[in-house]
Amino acid sequence: MAAASPRSSKSRLERIHQKFRKAVEDGNFYEASQMSRNLSSRYKNQKKYEDAENLLFESAITLLQHEQNESAFELGKKLIHLYVEINKEINDKSIEKITKIIEASKNLSQSGTDFIQEALGWTTTDYKYGHPKIQESAATKYWQLKDYSEARKHIVYTNDGSKCASFLIEYHVVCGFPGEVDLFVTQAVLQILCLQNTLTATTIFFSYTLNHPGIKRKNRPYKQPLLNFIAFLLLIVEKGNVEQYSILCEQYQPSIQRDPTYLQYLDKIGQLFFGLPPPKKNESGIQGMLGGLMESLFQTGGSGEIEEDLMETAEDVD
């Protein structure tokens, strides 16, 4: 028996889509969803993976356009399961399908969150924290929905520093107190440095401090000591050494202690960029982070332009 031609296969798939769309137009959403689930499974069993992929994607989009989020995201998850099962290549086309599903949704219920997590999980084979485009699409959607907490969980894993800075500014203006203007950007920069994404961290910091209505400053010294700390930290991560890093942390110890999580991030940064060992279990705080290295440094003293500059700024501003 001769195999079906590509043209006949395409026309058959189009007839199926027409039946699906008719069910949707008639308001028979459950029937439409079940039709797509059953037919996609049949295609998969017949190893017609592209047909199964297109059917699931287009059905999910159509259901989202009719605000049938639960059914749509269930089909979206079946699409991810298909990708996993057939070991689908993580390429621009497959990522675009996922981001279009996220973008087409008018709200993200638990099923939408589950879909995003499964999509990110699929891409961790190639991207440690999931594909940046999926992270960005999720962050943008949550941002549009004014779910700032969820948006922040994703936006730190993107590579768009300017967009992240704009988000953090709005997040602080809407949800924060005036005295927290430095906290919102500090935590984000420290987290992103722990991901070793120094370029994005730098872009976020200077875009935030330049454009935030409560700061509007291009460079140090800032009124907020914590911002001066981050400005020096970015400089030392790029051009400095462990001695300068140690002196910086000691000089700004009161500011660092405003949030106990900062020490955890700085410990990781010290390990990643300066080869510092993890803190001993029986030590805590700054001394625990830097161990015996701090004492030896202050016995011998530091040198260099960065040390002198940060001392002057600390005295003038702090």
MOPE-V473719 format. One record per backbone hydrogen bond with DSSP energy under -0.5 kcal/mol. NH is the residue of the N-H (numbers start at 1). CO is the residue of the C=O. Records with the same first field share a line. If there is no record, write none. Layout:
NH: CO, CO
This chain:
9: 5
10: 6
11: 7
12: 8
13: 9
14: 10
15: 11
16: 12
17: 13
18: 14
19: 15
20: 16
21: 17
22: 18
23: 19
24: 20
25: 21
26: 22
27: 24
28: 23
29: 27
32: 28
33: 29
34: 30
35: 31
36: 32
37: 33
38: 34
39: 35
40: 36
41: 37
42: 38
43: 39
44: 40
45: 41
46: 42
47: 44
48: 43
49: 47
52: 48
53: 49
54: 50
55: 51
56: 52
57: 53
58: 54
59: 55
60: 56
61: 57
62: 58
63: 59
64: 60
65: 61
66: 62, 63
67: 64
68: 63
69: 67
72: 68
73: 69
74: 70
75: 71
76: 72
77: 73
78: 74
79: 75
80: 76
81: 77
82: 78
83: 79
84: 80
85: 81
86: 82
87: 84
88: 83
91: 89
95: 91
96: 92
97: 93
98: 94
99: 95
100: 96
101: 97
102: 98
103: 99
104: 100
105: 101, 102
109: 107
113: 109
114: 110
115: 111
116: 112
117: 113
118: 114
119: 115
120: 116
121: 117
122: 118
123: 119
124: 120, 121
125: 122
126: 123
127: 123
130: 127
134: 131
135: 131
136: 132
137: 133
138: 134
139: 135
140: 136
141: 137
142: 138
143: 139
144: 140
145: 141
146: 143
147: 142
148: 146
151: 147
152: 148
153: 149
154: 150, 151
155: 151
156: 152
157: 154
158: 155
161: 159
164: 160
165: 161
166: 162
167: 163
168: 164
169: 165
170: 166
171: 167
172: 168
173: 169
174: 170
175: 171
176: 172
180: 177
181: 178
184: 180
185: 181
186: 182
187: 183
188: 184
189: 185
190: 186
191: 187
192: 188
193: 189
194: 190
195: 191
196: 193
197: 192
198: 196
201: 197
202: 198
203: 199
204: 200
205: 201
206: 202
207: 203
208: 204
209: 205
210: 206
211: 207
212: 208
215: 212
216: 212
217: 209
225: 223
227: 224
228: 224
229: 225
230: 226
231: 227
232: 228
233: 229
234: 230
235: 231
236: 232
237: 233
238: 234
239: 235
240: 236
245: 241
246: 242
247: 243
248: 244
249: 245
250: 246
251: 247
252: 248
253: 250
256: 252
257: 253
258: 255
259: 256
262: 259
263: 260
264: 260
265: 261
266: 262
267: 263
268: 264
269: 265
270: 266
271: 267
272: 268
273: 269
274: 269, 270
275: 271
276: 270
283: 280
288: 284
289: 285
290: 286
291: 287
293: 290
294: 291
296: 292
297: 293
298: 294
299: 295
300: 296
301: 297
308: 304
309: 305
310: 306
311: 307
312: 308
313: 309
314: 310
315: 311
316: 312
317: 313
318: 313, 314
